[in-house]
Amino acid sequence: MRMAWKALLAVCGLGLGCLGPGGPLNAADNRYAPAITVNQGVITHYDIDQRALLLGAMGATGDLRAQAIEQLTEDRLKIQAGKALDIELPDGAVQQGLEEFATNRGLTMDNVNEVLVARKIDRQTMDDFVEAGIMWREVVVNRFRARATPTDADLDRALELAATSPREMVTLGEIALPFAERGEPETIAFADNLYRDLSRGASFADAARTHSRSTTAENGGVMAEIPLTQMPPAIRSQILLLRPGQVTRPMPIGGGLAILKLISSRQAAPEPVQADDPAVRDALRQRLFGERINSFGQGYLQELLSDALIVTR
Protein backbone atom coordinates (compact mmCIF):
# COMPACT_ATOMS: atom_id res chain seq x y z
CA MET A 1 0.00 0.00 0.00
CA ARG A 2 1.49 3.34 -1.06
CA MET A 3 2.09 5.98 1.54
CA ALA A 4 0.22 9.19 0.81
CA TRP A 5 2.43 12.10 -0.23
CA LYS A 6 1.35 14.23 2.75
CA ALA A 7 2.30 11.46 5.12
CA LEU A 8 5.63 10.98 3.39
CA LEU A 9 6.37 14.70 3.61
CA ALA A 10 5.43 14.68 7.28
CA VAL A 11 7.92 11.89 7.94
CA CYS A 12 10.63 13.79 6.08
CA GLY A 13 9.77 16.95 7.96
CA LEU A 14 10.23 15.14 11.26
CA GLY A 15 13.76 14.29 10.27
CA LEU A 16 13.08 10.51 10.19
CA GLY A 17 14.61 10.10 6.73
CA CYS A 18 13.03 9.87 3.29
CA LEU A 19 12.97 6.55 1.51
CA GLY A 20 14.67 6.39 -1.85
CA PRO A 21 15.41 3.44 -4.12
CA GLY A 22 18.27 2.37 -1.87
CA GLY A 23 16.64 3.06 1.48
CA PRO A 24 16.88 6.14 3.75
CA LEU A 25 18.74 9.08 2.27
CA ASN A 26 21.92 10.11 3.99
CA ALA A 27 21.72 13.73 5.22
CA ALA A 28 24.77 14.57 3.11
CA ASP A 29 22.83 13.35 0.04
CA ASN A 30 19.91 15.70 0.77
CA ARG A 31 20.77 19.23 -0.34
CA TYR A 32 18.09 20.66 1.91
CA ALA A 33 19.10 18.75 5.04
CA PRO A 34 20.60 20.76 7.93
CA ALA A 35 24.38 20.99 7.71
CA ILE A 36 24.90 23.33 10.69
CA THR A 37 22.71 24.78 13.41
CA VAL A 38 23.53 28.14 14.97
CA ASN A 39 21.55 28.34 18.20
CA GLN A 40 18.10 27.69 16.70
CA GLY A 41 19.04 28.80 13.18
CA VAL A 42 19.49 26.16 10.48
CA ILE A 43 22.01 26.24 7.61
CA THR A 44 21.38 23.64 4.92
CA HIS A 45 23.80 22.12 2.43
CA TYR A 46 21.88 24.03 -0.23
CA ASP A 47 22.44 27.32 1.62
CA ILE A 48 26.18 26.65 1.67
CA ASP A 49 26.33 25.72 -2.03
CA GLN A 50 24.37 28.80 -3.01
CA ARG A 51 26.42 31.21 -0.86
CA ALA A 52 29.64 29.77 -2.34
CA LEU A 53 28.29 30.46 -5.83
CA LEU A 54 27.40 34.01 -4.78
CA LEU A 55 30.87 34.60 -3.35
CA GLY A 56 32.41 33.39 -6.58
CA ALA A 57 30.20 35.76 -8.56
CA MET A 58 31.39 38.64 -6.38
CA GLY A 59 35.03 37.85 -7.10
CA ALA A 60 36.00 36.07 -3.88
CA THR A 61 39.01 33.76 -3.97
CA GLY A 62 40.23 30.84 -1.88
CA ASP A 63 38.08 28.20 -0.20
CA LEU A 64 34.63 29.51 -1.12
CA ARG A 65 32.80 26.76 0.79
CA ALA A 66 34.63 27.58 4.01
CA GLN A 67 33.93 31.27 3.49
CA ALA A 68 30.28 30.49 2.80
CA ILE A 69 29.97 28.56 6.08
CA GLU A 70 31.62 31.38 8.00
CA GLN A 71 29.38 34.03 6.44
CA LEU A 72 26.19 32.06 6.89
CA THR A 73 27.02 31.34 10.53
CA GLU A 74 27.54 35.04 11.13
CA ASP A 75 24.37 35.91 9.21
CA ARG A 76 22.25 33.64 11.40
CA LEU A 77 23.64 35.41 14.48
CA LYS A 78 23.01 38.84 12.95
CA ILE A 79 19.37 38.02 12.25
CA GLN A 80 18.97 36.55 15.74
CA ALA A 81 20.48 39.69 17.29
CA GLY A 82 17.96 41.80 15.39
CA LYS A 83 15.05 39.70 16.60
CA ALA A 84 16.33 39.95 20.17
CA LEU A 85 16.09 43.75 19.85
CA ASP A 86 12.63 43.50 18.21
CA ILE A 87 13.97 45.12 15.05
CA GLU A 88 11.70 44.74 12.04
CA LEU A 89 12.91 45.93 8.66
CA PRO A 90 10.39 48.16 6.84
CA ASP A 91 8.75 47.08 3.61
CA GLY A 92 11.09 47.59 0.69
CA ALA A 93 14.25 47.62 2.82
CA VAL A 94 15.73 44.54 1.14
CA GLN A 95 15.00 45.88 -2.35
CA GLN A 96 16.60 49.19 -1.42
CA GLY A 97 19.59 47.29 -0.05
CA LEU A 98 19.87 45.35 -3.30
CA GLU A 99 19.89 48.59 -5.28
CA GLU A 100 22.57 49.99 -2.97
CA PHE A 101 24.61 46.81 -3.44
CA ALA A 102 24.37 47.22 -7.22
CA THR A 103 25.18 50.94 -7.17
CA ASN A 104 28.29 50.40 -5.03
CA ARG A 105 29.58 48.07 -7.76
CA GLY A 106 28.67 50.33 -10.66
CA LEU A 107 25.82 48.00 -11.66
CA THR A 108 22.08 48.11 -12.24
CA MET A 109 19.60 45.63 -10.79
CA ASP A 110 19.23 44.18 -14.28
CA ASN A 111 22.98 43.50 -14.27
CA VAL A 112 22.74 41.78 -10.89
CA ASN A 113 19.80 39.63 -11.98
CA GLU A 114 21.64 38.65 -15.17
CA VAL A 115 24.60 37.38 -13.16
CA LEU A 116 22.35 35.50 -10.72
CA VAL A 117 20.57 33.72 -13.55
CA ALA A 118 23.76 32.95 -15.44
CA ARG A 119 25.44 31.46 -12.36
CA LYS A 120 22.30 29.60 -11.24
CA ILE A 121 22.03 31.53 -7.97
CA ASP A 122 18.56 31.78 -6.42
CA ARG A 123 17.29 35.31 -5.89
CA GLN A 124 16.43 34.30 -2.31
CA THR A 125 20.14 33.66 -1.69
CA MET A 126 20.89 37.23 -2.70
CA ASP A 127 17.97 38.58 -0.67
CA ASP A 128 19.14 36.70 2.45
CA PHE A 129 22.67 38.04 2.02
CA VAL A 130 21.44 41.63 1.78
CA GLU A 131 18.86 41.25 4.56
CA ALA A 132 21.48 40.05 7.04
CA GLY A 133 23.66 43.05 6.22
CA ILE A 134 20.81 45.52 6.67
CA MET A 135 19.68 43.90 9.91
CA TRP A 136 23.20 43.97 11.30
CA ARG A 137 23.56 47.65 10.47
CA GLU A 138 20.37 48.32 12.41
CA VAL A 139 21.62 46.23 15.34
CA VAL A 140 24.99 47.93 15.71
CA VAL A 141 23.58 51.43 15.19
CA ASN A 142 20.93 50.69 17.81
CA ARG A 143 23.56 49.54 20.32
CA PHE A 144 26.51 51.82 19.57
CA ARG A 145 25.18 55.04 18.01
CA ALA A 146 26.15 57.29 20.92
CA ARG A 147 29.67 55.86 21.24
CA ALA A 148 30.28 55.95 17.47
CA THR A 149 29.14 59.53 16.79
CA PRO A 150 32.24 61.76 16.33
CA THR A 151 32.52 65.10 18.10
CA ASP A 152 33.76 68.33 16.52
CA ALA A 153 37.11 67.74 18.22
CA ASP A 154 37.27 64.29 16.58
CA LEU A 155 36.66 65.93 13.20
CA ASP A 156 39.37 68.54 13.79
CA ARG A 157 41.93 65.85 14.65
CA ALA A 158 40.97 63.76 11.62
CA LEU A 159 41.27 66.78 9.29
CA GLU A 160 44.71 67.60 10.69
CA LEU A 161 45.79 64.02 10.07
CA ALA A 162 44.39 64.05 6.51
CA ALA A 163 46.37 67.20 5.73
CA THR A 164 49.63 65.34 6.42
CA SER A 165 48.78 61.77 5.33
CA PRO A 166 49.88 60.57 1.87
CA ARG A 167 47.31 59.21 -0.58
CA GLU A 168 47.44 55.67 -1.92
CA MET A 169 47.56 55.83 -5.73
CA VAL A 170 47.10 52.71 -7.87
CA THR A 171 47.59 51.84 -11.51
CA LEU A 172 45.34 49.05 -12.72
CA GLY A 173 44.90 46.95 -15.81
CA GLU A 174 41.43 45.87 -16.96
CA ILE A 175 39.91 43.24 -19.20
CA ALA A 176 36.25 44.03 -19.88
CA LEU A 177 34.11 41.15 -21.17
CA PRO A 178 30.55 42.18 -22.18
CA PHE A 179 27.78 39.60 -21.98
CA ALA A 180 26.46 40.77 -25.35
CA GLU A 181 29.41 39.29 -27.24
CA ARG A 182 29.21 35.65 -26.11
CA GLY A 183 26.10 35.42 -23.95
CA GLU A 184 26.04 35.34 -20.15
CA PRO A 185 26.87 31.69 -19.36
CA GLU A 186 29.55 31.56 -22.05
CA THR A 187 31.10 34.83 -20.83
CA ILE A 188 31.22 33.55 -17.26
CA ALA A 189 32.89 30.30 -18.34
CA PHE A 190 35.31 32.18 -20.59
CA ALA A 191 36.20 34.66 -17.81
CA ASP A 192 36.82 31.85 -15.31
CA ASN A 193 39.17 30.09 -17.74
CA LEU A 194 40.94 33.36 -18.54
CA TYR A 195 41.38 34.08 -14.83
CA ARG A 196 43.03 30.69 -14.33
CA ASP A 197 45.39 31.30 -17.25
CA LEU A 198 46.33 34.76 -15.95
CA SER A 199 46.88 33.40 -12.44
CA ARG A 200 49.33 30.89 -13.92
CA GLY A 201 51.39 33.58 -15.64
CA ALA A 202 49.70 34.27 -18.98
CA SER A 203 50.29 37.79 -20.33
CA PHE A 204 47.64 40.18 -19.05
CA ALA A 205 48.51 42.79 -21.68
CA ASP A 206 48.15 40.28 -24.53
CA ALA A 207 44.85 39.03 -23.11
CA ALA A 208 43.57 42.61 -22.81
CA ARG A 209 44.49 43.44 -26.40
CA THR A 210 42.81 40.26 -27.64
CA HIS A 211 39.73 39.95 -25.46
CA SER A 212 38.95 43.24 -23.68
CA ARG A 213 36.27 45.48 -25.12
CA SER A 214 37.30 48.53 -23.11
CA THR A 215 38.93 51.58 -24.69
CA THR A 216 42.10 50.65 -22.79
CA ALA A 217 42.51 47.39 -24.76
CA GLU A 218 44.97 48.87 -27.26
CA ASN A 219 47.17 49.91 -24.34
CA GLY A 220 47.22 46.40 -22.88
CA GLY A 221 44.36 47.27 -20.54
CA VAL A 222 46.34 49.87 -18.56
CA MET A 223 44.12 52.49 -16.92
CA ALA A 224 45.02 55.97 -15.69
CA GLU A 225 46.38 56.17 -12.15
CA ILE A 226 43.64 56.78 -9.57
CA PRO A 227 43.45 57.36 -5.79
CA LEU A 228 42.37 54.14 -4.14
CA THR A 229 39.74 56.01 -2.13
CA GLN A 230 37.93 57.04 -5.33
CA MET A 231 37.18 53.46 -6.33
CA PRO A 232 33.82 51.83 -5.50
CA PRO A 233 34.03 50.13 -2.07
CA ALA A 234 33.46 46.62 -3.44
CA ILE A 235 36.25 46.97 -6.00
CA ARG A 236 38.55 48.72 -3.54
CA SER A 237 38.22 45.81 -1.11
CA GLN A 238 39.36 43.41 -3.83
CA ILE A 239 42.31 45.58 -4.88
CA LEU A 240 43.51 45.83 -1.29
CA LEU A 241 43.96 42.05 -1.28
CA LEU A 242 46.35 42.13 -4.25
CA ARG A 243 50.07 42.51 -4.57
CA PRO A 244 51.46 44.15 -7.74
CA GLY A 245 51.14 41.68 -10.60
CA GLN A 246 48.14 39.82 -9.16
CA VAL A 247 44.64 39.79 -10.68
CA THR A 248 41.11 39.69 -9.30
CA ARG A 249 38.61 36.99 -10.07
CA PRO A 250 36.01 38.06 -12.67
CA MET A 251 33.80 40.75 -11.13
CA PRO A 252 30.39 41.96 -12.33
CA ILE A 253 30.32 45.31 -14.12
CA GLY A 254 27.58 46.96 -16.11
CA GLY A 255 26.59 44.49 -18.81
CA GLY A 256 29.40 42.02 -18.26
CA LEU A 257 32.44 41.01 -16.25
CA ALA A 258 35.87 42.51 -15.64
CA ILE A 259 39.22 41.16 -14.48
CA LEU A 260 41.51 43.74 -12.87
CA LYS A 261 45.27 43.61 -12.34
CA LEU A 262 47.17 45.67 -9.80
CA ILE A 263 50.11 47.00 -11.82
CA SER A 264 51.60 49.33 -9.22
CA SER A 265 50.82 51.41 -6.15
CA ARG A 266 52.54 54.42 -4.64
CA GLN A 267 52.17 57.06 -1.96
CA ALA A 268 51.32 60.56 -3.21
CA ALA A 269 51.22 63.93 -1.50
CA PRO A 270 48.15 64.66 0.62
CA GLU A 271 45.21 66.31 -1.11
CA PRO A 272 44.40 69.84 0.15
CA VAL A 273 41.52 69.78 2.66
CA GLN A 274 39.06 72.61 3.30
CA ALA A 275 38.74 72.12 7.04
CA ASP A 276 35.94 74.72 7.44
CA ASP A 277 33.79 73.51 4.56
CA PRO A 278 30.52 72.14 6.04
CA ALA A 279 30.22 69.56 3.23
CA VAL A 280 33.75 68.30 3.95
CA ARG A 281 33.02 68.00 7.65
CA ASP A 282 29.69 66.23 7.06
CA ALA A 283 31.33 63.71 4.73
CA LEU A 284 34.10 63.12 7.27
CA ARG A 285 31.57 62.74 10.08
CA GLN A 286 29.74 60.04 8.12
CA ARG A 287 32.98 58.24 7.28
CA LEU A 288 34.23 58.25 10.89
CA PHE A 289 30.83 57.12 12.14
CA GLY A 290 30.84 54.24 9.64
CA GLU A 291 34.35 53.17 10.60
CA ARG A 292 33.51 53.20 14.31
CA ILE A 293 30.23 51.37 13.83
CA ASN A 294 32.06 48.69 11.84
CA SER A 295 34.67 48.35 14.57
CA PHE A 296 32.07 48.06 17.33
CA GLY A 297 30.12 45.62 15.18
CA GLN A 298 33.09 43.34 14.67
CA GLY A 299 33.72 43.21 18.39
CA TYR A 300 30.08 42.50 19.16
CA LEU A 301 29.94 39.78 16.49
CA GLN A 302 32.91 38.03 18.09
CA GLU A 303 31.02 38.08 21.40
CA LEU A 304 27.98 36.49 19.76
CA LEU A 305 30.15 33.83 18.11
CA SER A 306 31.84 32.94 21.40
CA ASP A 307 28.47 32.55 23.14
CA ALA A 308 26.69 30.71 20.32
CA LEU A 309 25.84 27.01 20.25
CA ILE A 310 27.10 25.91 16.82
CA VAL A 311 26.60 22.26 15.85
CA THR A 312 27.83 20.63 12.63
CA ARG A 313 25.45 17.88 11.56
SVG drawing of the C-alpha trace seen along z (x, -y; Angstrom):
<svg xmlns="http://www.w3.org/2000/svg" viewBox="-2 -77 57 79">
<polyline fill="none" stroke="black" stroke-width="0.4" points="0.0,0.0 1.5,-3.3 2.1,-6.0 0.2,-9.2 2.4,-12.1 1.3,-14.2 2.3,-11.5 5.6,-11.0 6.4,-14.7 5.4,-14.7 7.9,-11.9 10.6,-13.8 9.8,-16.9 10.2,-15.1 13.8,-14.3 13.1,-10.5 14.6,-10.1 13.0,-9.9 13.0,-6.6 14.7,-6.4 15.4,-3.4 18.3,-2.4 16.6,-3.1 16.9,-6.1 18.7,-9.1 21.9,-10.1 21.7,-13.7 24.8,-14.6 22.8,-13.4 19.9,-15.7 20.8,-19.2 18.1,-20.7 19.1,-18.8 20.6,-20.8 24.4,-21.0 24.9,-23.3 22.7,-24.8 23.5,-28.1 21.6,-28.3 18.1,-27.7 19.0,-28.8 19.5,-26.2 22.0,-26.2 21.4,-23.6 23.8,-22.1 21.9,-24.0 22.4,-27.3 26.2,-26.6 26.3,-25.7 24.4,-28.8 26.4,-31.2 29.6,-29.8 28.3,-30.5 27.4,-34.0 30.9,-34.6 32.4,-33.4 30.2,-35.8 31.4,-38.6 35.0,-37.9 36.0,-36.1 39.0,-33.8 40.2,-30.8 38.1,-28.2 34.6,-29.5 32.8,-26.8 34.6,-27.6 33.9,-31.3 30.3,-30.5 30.0,-28.6 31.6,-31.4 29.4,-34.0 26.2,-32.1 27.0,-31.3 27.5,-35.0 24.4,-35.9 22.3,-33.6 23.6,-35.4 23.0,-38.8 19.4,-38.0 19.0,-36.5 20.5,-39.7 18.0,-41.8 15.1,-39.7 16.3,-40.0 16.1,-43.7 12.6,-43.5 14.0,-45.1 11.7,-44.7 12.9,-45.9 10.4,-48.2 8.8,-47.1 11.1,-47.6 14.2,-47.6 15.7,-44.5 15.0,-45.9 16.6,-49.2 19.6,-47.3 19.9,-45.4 19.9,-48.6 22.6,-50.0 24.6,-46.8 24.4,-47.2 25.2,-50.9 28.3,-50.4 29.6,-48.1 28.7,-50.3 25.8,-48.0 22.1,-48.1 19.6,-45.6 19.2,-44.2 23.0,-43.5 22.7,-41.8 19.8,-39.6 21.6,-38.6 24.6,-37.4 22.3,-35.5 20.6,-33.7 23.8,-32.9 25.4,-31.5 22.3,-29.6 22.0,-31.5 18.6,-31.8 17.3,-35.3 16.4,-34.3 20.1,-33.7 20.9,-37.2 18.0,-38.6 19.1,-36.7 22.7,-38.0 21.4,-41.6 18.9,-41.2 21.5,-40.1 23.7,-43.0 20.8,-45.5 19.7,-43.9 23.2,-44.0 23.6,-47.7 20.4,-48.3 21.6,-46.2 25.0,-47.9 23.6,-51.4 20.9,-50.7 23.6,-49.5 26.5,-51.8 25.2,-55.0 26.2,-57.3 29.7,-55.9 30.3,-56.0 29.1,-59.5 32.2,-61.8 32.5,-65.1 33.8,-68.3 37.1,-67.7 37.3,-64.3 36.7,-65.9 39.4,-68.5 41.9,-65.8 41.0,-63.8 41.3,-66.8 44.7,-67.6 45.8,-64.0 44.4,-64.0 46.4,-67.2 49.6,-65.3 48.8,-61.8 49.9,-60.6 47.3,-59.2 47.4,-55.7 47.6,-55.8 47.1,-52.7 47.6,-51.8 45.3,-49.1 44.9,-47.0 41.4,-45.9 39.9,-43.2 36.3,-44.0 34.1,-41.2 30.6,-42.2 27.8,-39.6 26.5,-40.8 29.4,-39.3 29.2,-35.6 26.1,-35.4 26.0,-35.3 26.9,-31.7 29.5,-31.6 31.1,-34.8 31.2,-33.5 32.9,-30.3 35.3,-32.2 36.2,-34.7 36.8,-31.9 39.2,-30.1 40.9,-33.4 41.4,-34.1 43.0,-30.7 45.4,-31.3 46.3,-34.8 46.9,-33.4 49.3,-30.9 51.4,-33.6 49.7,-34.3 50.3,-37.8 47.6,-40.2 48.5,-42.8 48.1,-40.3 44.8,-39.0 43.6,-42.6 44.5,-43.4 42.8,-40.3 39.7,-40.0 38.9,-43.2 36.3,-45.5 37.3,-48.5 38.9,-51.6 42.1,-50.6 42.5,-47.4 45.0,-48.9 47.2,-49.9 47.2,-46.4 44.4,-47.3 46.3,-49.9 44.1,-52.5 45.0,-56.0 46.4,-56.2 43.6,-56.8 43.5,-57.4 42.4,-54.1 39.7,-56.0 37.9,-57.0 37.2,-53.5 33.8,-51.8 34.0,-50.1 33.5,-46.6 36.2,-47.0 38.5,-48.7 38.2,-45.8 39.4,-43.4 42.3,-45.6 43.5,-45.8 44.0,-42.1 46.3,-42.1 50.1,-42.5 51.5,-44.2 51.1,-41.7 48.1,-39.8 44.6,-39.8 41.1,-39.7 38.6,-37.0 36.0,-38.1 33.8,-40.7 30.4,-42.0 30.3,-45.3 27.6,-47.0 26.6,-44.5 29.4,-42.0 32.4,-41.0 35.9,-42.5 39.2,-41.2 41.5,-43.7 45.3,-43.6 47.2,-45.7 50.1,-47.0 51.6,-49.3 50.8,-51.4 52.5,-54.4 52.2,-57.1 51.3,-60.6 51.2,-63.9 48.1,-64.7 45.2,-66.3 44.4,-69.8 41.5,-69.8 39.1,-72.6 38.7,-72.1 35.9,-74.7 33.8,-73.5 30.5,-72.1 30.2,-69.6 33.7,-68.3 33.0,-68.0 29.7,-66.2 31.3,-63.7 34.1,-63.1 31.6,-62.7 29.7,-60.0 33.0,-58.2 34.2,-58.3 30.8,-57.1 30.8,-54.2 34.3,-53.2 33.5,-53.2 30.2,-51.4 32.1,-48.7 34.7,-48.4 32.1,-48.1 30.1,-45.6 33.1,-43.3 33.7,-43.2 30.1,-42.5 29.9,-39.8 32.9,-38.0 31.0,-38.1 28.0,-36.5 30.1,-33.8 31.8,-32.9 28.5,-32.5 26.7,-30.7 25.8,-27.0 27.1,-25.9 26.6,-22.3 27.8,-20.6 25.4,-17.9"/>
</svg>
